[in-house]
Amino acid sequence: MDLPSQQPSTQFLTLEESAQVDAALLSSPEKFLTRLTISSQKLLKQIAQESNVSIEDLTTQQIISWFEKDSKIRREQGIEASFLKW
């Protein structure tokens, strides 16, 4: 069964990055946290870009507002219109 391919903007961990994490001398929990951190960095870049600020200048409220906005788009326009596809 073929899974739908993700658009580049929603692919948070490439196959190459995943392979690099797998090859690292880390425990399973450390690999999970590494994948989560890489994915979070990419998402924060997107949020910062849409907010017209640097990642370092993002506030907790801006991050929360971004998630609220994306969630509203998903509810009102469907999953394909939102940035996060889950």
N, C-alpha and C positions, 0 to 999 in steps of 0.2 A: 504494500500500500504506500503510495507516495504522499508525503506530507506537503502542505502548501509551503512554498518558499517564502521567507520573510523578506521584506523590503530592506535595503541597506540601513535605513534610518532606525529600524526596530531590531536589528540583529546586534545584540549586546556583547556577544562573545563569538569570535570567528572560530572556524575549525582549527586554524593555525594557533590561535591563542589558547584554545582548549588543549591542544596537543602539547603546547609549551608548559601549561600548568600540570598536565598529566606527567610530563617528563621531570618535573621539579621534585627534589628530594623533600617532599612534604607529606604529612599524614593526611588521611582523608578529610578530617575536619579543616585542616589548614588549606587544602586544595579548594574545598567548598568556599571558605572565606575569601580566598584569592580570586576565585571566579566572581563572587559577589562584589568584591571591591572593584575589579576591572569593569564589570557591568555598571556599577554605580557611578564610576568615573565618567563613563560614556553618557549616562543619563544626566548627570550633573552638567556636562558640557552642553547638552541640548537645552536644558532648563536655563542655563546662563545665557546661551545664545538668544533664546526667545525673550529673555528678560533684559537683554542688552546690558549685561553686567559681566564681570569676570567671575569665574567659579569662586574665587576667594571672597568676593563681595556678596555672594548669595546669602540671603537670610533664611532662617527657618520658615518664616511666613511666606516668602517667595516660593519656596519648594512646596509647601502645603498648598498654596494657591494654584501652582502649576498642576499638581495632582488633581485638585478639585476641578480645574478647567478641563483637563483631559478626560476625567470621569464623566463630566457633563456632556462633552462631545460624544463619548461612547454611548451614553444613554439616549441622547437626542438624535444622533446621526448614524449610529451603528459603529461596530468595532473597527471597520475599515477606515473610518474617518479619524479615529483617535491615533495618538502616537503609540501608546502601549497596546499591544495586541493580545491581551489575556482575558 
